Amino acid sequence: MAQAKRRASQELEALEAAAADPAAVLKITPLGAGQEVGRSCIILEYMGKRVMLDCGIHPGFSGLASLPFLDEVDLDAVDAALITHFHLDHCAAVPYLVGRTNFKGRLLMTHPTRAIFHTLLSDFVRVSAGSADEGLYNESDLEAAMARAEVIDFDQTVDLGGIQVTAHRAGHVLGAAMFSVTIAGRTVLYTGDYSRVADRHLPGADTPATRPDVLIVESTYGVSRHLARAVREKRFLDKVTSTLIRGGKVLLPIVALGRAQELLLMLDEHWGRNRQLQGYPIYQAS
């Protein structure tokens, strides 16, 4: 009860401060991924500080139309950009942000994200050559982004001049992070894509110990109902087994990073439990 009263008093003080000073209002502006899936990019503004959360492209569009609505904010005033993971809808606009706009802030991501970011976006530049996406950015812009990218470890807190940023493990893919952002005593937790369930190749998300004032959570499948993982895996493996036993072949197009490794580990376990399958080779092409 006392804690609830204390929190209510703090909220009242915040409202009174906001009335006296507009900068005391926490402003959250989605530049992408607002009522859509893709081009994740959110701007936090509080007490004169501005933080960008992710900067991806929309997979359903090409060229400039795929970008977040970056012209809605003064990018010169953004203090930092935090990138949760290497999927294109969360990071592929970063070279454009660094190389083609007036963004001068700091750029943070985890070690694995930084390494895979370069590999995936080099491929993106190559594939985009000659297409409508060609004008977004080039290899030089990507290298400029790599030079600006700083790394942050899980459970590490970095002070960005009045902005405290802590990275938390998010599961989902290798290196994926959630970020706690604290400005003037107020904390926002931004999850990006996350998974609370551990995979064979990856731990699940950690739960931050500190309760945030605001939670911005990924919710693509928030209202979806799924069968238990064990049931889904059994159905899949039964289909693979029956196809091979009757003389067929199984082709599995799949995302090269994350899901491919999980699938290979799953098949390896299944092969180990079933001697009749051990004469069938498994090939991965990427």
Secondary structure, 3 states (H helix, E strand, C coil): CHHHHHHHHHHHHHHHHHHHCHHHCCEEEEEECCCCCCCCEEEEEECCEEEEECCCCCCCCCHHHHCCCHHHCCHHHCCEEECCCCCHHHHCCHHHHHHHCCCCCEEEECHHHHHHHHHHHHHHHHHHCCCHHHHCCCHHHHHHHHHHEEECCECCEEECCCEEEEEEECCCCCCCEEEEEEECCEEEEECCCCCCCCCCCCCCCCCCCCCCCEEECCCCCCCCCCCCHHHHHHHHHHHHHHHHHCCCCCCCCCCCCCHHHHHHHHHHHHHHHCHHHCCCCCCCCC
